[in-house]
Amino acid sequence: MTGLIEPKPPWHHVLADLLPALRFGDPHQLGNVLSDTRLPDTWWIDTPLSDAIATTSAPEVAQRAAHALSAHWPHLMLATALPQLCFCPEGQQTDLTTTIAHVVGEETLPQLVLPLLRPFLTGGRDLTKPATAAPDTAAAELDTDVAAVTALLARLLPADAPPAIHAAAETLCAWAQHPGHGSDTPTTAPAGQPAAVTTPGIPAPAGTAVPALAAQPLDALESLVSTWGERQLAIAAGRTFGQSRTSLESLGEQFGVSRERARQIQVELEKNLQLWLHSDDGQPFLSHLLAVQEHLGPVATEASLRALHPAHEQPVSALGLPLWQVIASLLPDRTWTSGWLVHGDLDQRLEQTRIELAKRCTTSVPAWSDIVELLAQQGIRDTDADAWLQAVKGFRVIDGHLLPWGRSISDRAEAVLALVGHPLSMEDLYSRLDDTTALASLRNQIQTDDRFLRRDRDLYGLRRWGGTPYLGIREMINRELESAGGEAQTEDIVTSLCSQFDVSEKSVRAYLAAPEYDRFQRGWVRLSAPDDPALADYQPRRDVARTRRCFQTGQGTWWYRLDVNGEHLRGSGFTIPTGFAAHLGLAPGGRLELSHAVGTTHLVWRNQPACGSLRTLLEHIEAGEGDHVFLAAKDGHLKALRLAEKDERDLTDTQRALRLMALSGQILEKDMPAVLGRRIGLNDATTMDDVLTHLRTRGDKDILELLSPQYPTPLDTPNTAIAPDPSVTPTPKPASTPAPEPAPLPDAQPTGEPVEEAHQPAALRDSAWDEEIIPLLDPDSEADLIDVAHAVAARGKTAPIFGYELGDGGWQADFAWDQDTTKVAIVSCAPHAGLSPETERRDSAYQAAGWTIRSATDWLTRLDELLALLPDVPEDS
């Protein structure tokens, strides 16, 4: 709210100061009745009234003002629309409770506006004429004339005039005696005279003393408040003072009067309050208000006002409000809003600061101390600088510097990197952001934003800094080969990559041993030809029929089920099983572009197959979190299918299982094995035991949990009675066919001897152990890995991914088995090495991704557990 007193100099008043409603009207609509080609746009709130009158005429201004009131505010009473009328003789002879619509005669309203323009009939400048600088001699004559007029006024002033009038005359004399009176305030006060009060919003000139605060401001106010009745006190507390304004209807109901009567009491109370402030009794409190305004400056917080004087926290007992709230409501030419006391419009000041700060941050990272100085130039004290910055929004102070703090996490990450000046790890950047966004989301945003450049395995910087990007070991090997003309020595590639990036020699050598590279002579390597059998004959260890979440339709098309989560909907990529990727024609190191209904996506096989973002496709089919979406690709086109929604509470377990396999219809009991078998690539299934066994091999645990209770095997709950599933239509059995009884299980008796040891076949051995892994291990530094490799290989377990990197963070493991059901990682551990922070972050990253990770030494002590987790070598391999 704005204070009741407006001590503007006359040459600063605009028409809206006399007609407050103009400040709240729509400028475009008001322009239809107020605009004049001789005056600027929105002149009624921007142009000094004396200039407007000098350019047109007082009757014209009065006529336009009356027309605006009649057109837009006919419901207002004269006392509200023209509050200054109560001080004019014309107003005292008029019923100010009359609404504008009921003013008699078309010329009556302009005649009521005209007296308010008297103080502005002289001193204005005709805006249609060019402004010319007056000669110095003319300025000296003008100074003499003004000094003579002010001296005459001082002589004619009665001795019994109120102190406020004497003070105003003294201020005018001091202003006239100073040659720089073109300013709004005097720069010095005459000897023996009180110091002048500066105009609100304009810094006090040098030599001007700041007025002193009153010793007991509360005593002065209580002398007035004590004369008010119950109604006046309630209206003053609920309407005149404070920011929470009680409605007139509520006040009227409280005292049994109409809303209009409550408003009249408010108008009368505020009129008397102004008269009191300019009387001898109110002069001490008015002086305190003006002194407070000078101390606070053009912008201040409520907290600054409260702390300015000990009495400001004291309550005005009769009003039930602290004194500072009364002062905030009465401060001349100040707007009290959102905890701020501001000269002018708060939003405009905030926007001005926001523009200036953005300009500073465009070219540099400014120090906070420099910004405090900038804010001081805008009238914000250093004690309020932090609060003002929070009100401006979009900026944050970190390490003593101002950073632009945009809405997106990418904008904030750019600001932090600009401050630091060098690349950061993703975890370090995340900790500096102090953001609630998930680390995975930050990583995804950084990696897809062209402003950032990945500089190392886990280092990210700004692209404008330049430098060599880190693309992953395989891509960097290809880059080295390309720069060398297509072929290079292995040692040169290893040395180059390990010197530039944080990658291990072992990982580089492991990638160089992949089929896509041709070791055509000793120590040299090149890219394999596209028709190289090593690439063309690639076969995954598990084909699509033995891959979890893959299902075949009647036309022979294989679909992969994607269980949609929040990361998918936000645009994150995701890994896909190797069996499904190979079925689509993708091989390690390969890339496949697929089009779909609303765009394209890419499948890439680096360390493991991965699909790019499907956000737009999921939005297109209106998929939500928790939905099951089935994906298939044919002829370079990706198709997506989402089953119709059904209430899970209305579905049986069997129906839920069928929906997980993209089946939504009824299936006869006798047809269940054949239908489900074909769905999972088991064409010769004759019993549900066959189906469940194949599901177990594939790793479809979610489907098994739903079907197993309906189709128990002798090894499952043998003594549990199972209720029939209504979703499956039972097949009638002949009456003569007896129901088979489950064979009793023999009691398990410990014998201390291995069971059927003599009948166990010799374990198969994966040739990759002896050809691609064990020969590359260092017997001195990696003896623990060699021991694990020999132990696992001898027991018929498949060879791992050698030199694995987890996700975009590039966390490395020596051995990794990335299965759909179980993910196991093994890392070498140097003797007597402690657990470093880097090791802890690596282990946390693997565990968060669902991996079981241990050192080779730990796994050797838990070899049985490790063997149980690892897959066996297929018999047909």
C-alpha angles and dihedrals in degrees: 000000000000125000121256094236122070110183096182119154110253094250090060098055119109130193091262089064088065095037105038092184090071090070091062100043127101106265092215093054093041089051089067091066104023105038118112126181089225093057133061122259113279088011090159090072102026110034123074109252092231089058092048091052093045090051096047119002139271094254090052092051091047091049093050092046092051091048091053092050093048093048100045110019109030090141095062121100118236091248090059099039095043105024093168090064091083088071096050126082089233090057094048088057092050131076099244092192089071114108120236091246090060097049105124117235130017092252096048097081095049088049089056092050094047097070089056089061096058096097090056101049093101136042096042129128125231103239092202090067122071115255113246128191110247117232116259091249091057090049090052090051090050091051089052093049093049092047090051093050093049091048090052091051091051092052093048093048109110116240091234093056114128116273091244090060091049090050091050092050092049091051090050091050091050091050093049093050092055114082093220096066091136084087121086094244138030115263094213135018122232116257112277093016126112118261114269121247111237122235114266115265094017119097115245110259120243112282094029114121118221109243117252121250119245115262094225109016092163093062092056093051096045090057087066100036091052089066094057124100127227094272094049092049093050093048092045091051094042102038116011100043130040132025099263103080117200113220119253089235091060093048091047092051090047092058099028096248133118124268089249092054091051089052091050090053089052093050092048092046093052091046091053090045091058092047090050093050090057094045128089091259094051097041095092092053092045090051089051091051092051091046091050090051091053093048094049098045125205095314127035141145127244087246090060091052092049093050095045095083131014091229093058092080092051116104125245092227098204092052099038090228132112115253093244091064091054090049092048089053093049102042108126116249094354129127115216110202139136092002094307135109105209137175103229126350118347095209093050092051092048091050091049090054092044092054093048094048092048089052091052093048094050095073103027147358100262122211115247091236089061090050091051088056090049091051090049088059087057092052099261113133119226090245089060097040096098093049091046091052090053089051092049090053126194096075137081135189113231124171091349095306134103116242129186104244106202127190096253122071089231091060091050092046090052091052093050093049091048089054095047094043098210137067119283134201115253092248092050092048090048092052092050092051091057087203133156091224114113117257090238091056091050090051092049093049094048094048093051097044116093091212091074132066126199104230100178143356090293105003125102128186140165117287091224088066090065124211137134113305122230109233103171128277097279094049092045091051088053090049091051091050092049093050090049093053099263102307135055143164115275093230092053092053093047093048094046096050096042091050094050101039142029096258129125124246089232093057092050092050091048092055091047088057092061120113093250090071122070116214092202096170137007111297095359130103138185138169115284116246115260091248093049108136089224088067101031095051096049111143124180120232088243119038122214093268089060095043122108118248093014118123134179125222126211092267091058095254115143117220128195118214115227114196100211118229136172094271091057091051091049091055104261120150122235141203122256128203116272091233093058092043092052090047088058091053098260120140132185110291091016133124130208127191117208127187122213140179096287106022143317138295135188135230113209128184111203113135088342135356115278137179123218126233118314096180096121093046092049090049089049093057090039094240118173137194110294095023121130112232121186118213129199134167131207132164092355094307125115118214126196127198127190118188117232113271119261131178106259090213090065094053129087122224091258092052090050090051092050091051089053085059093048092256118130105162135083117276125197116241092240091053097049098093095047096044096045092040092057089046091061098036096262100124096170097054112138102167136035087244088066090051095047092047091053092047089052091051091050092049098241093152095159092058092043092054090056099043103036096074089054095046107030120186122213088262091054123073096321097185099043120108112223122211115228117259111238091207090069118066107226120230113232113246125212113260091234093059109094118218110253115244120223112254112249115252116236116244110262107242121183109237101172090230129103114262115245091338091156093057098051112110121232111273118254117238124221107232091213089075092064098033106040110015120029094045090057095053120101110235092208103048100021104041091127091057091049091053092050092046093053093045095049096041092051090057095056101257122152119256116260133232101276115220096008123191119204115226124304092321089070095221105176130223126178096221125020133177105195102191129163091239103032132021116198129179131186125196131187116247121208113229113271091359116151127222105274124201088249090055091048092052091048093051091046091052092052093045091049088054092053098261129141104221128181138152119266090248091055092048092052088061090049099039095141091055090049094049091051090056099047124084121245124240108266113252092231094053 
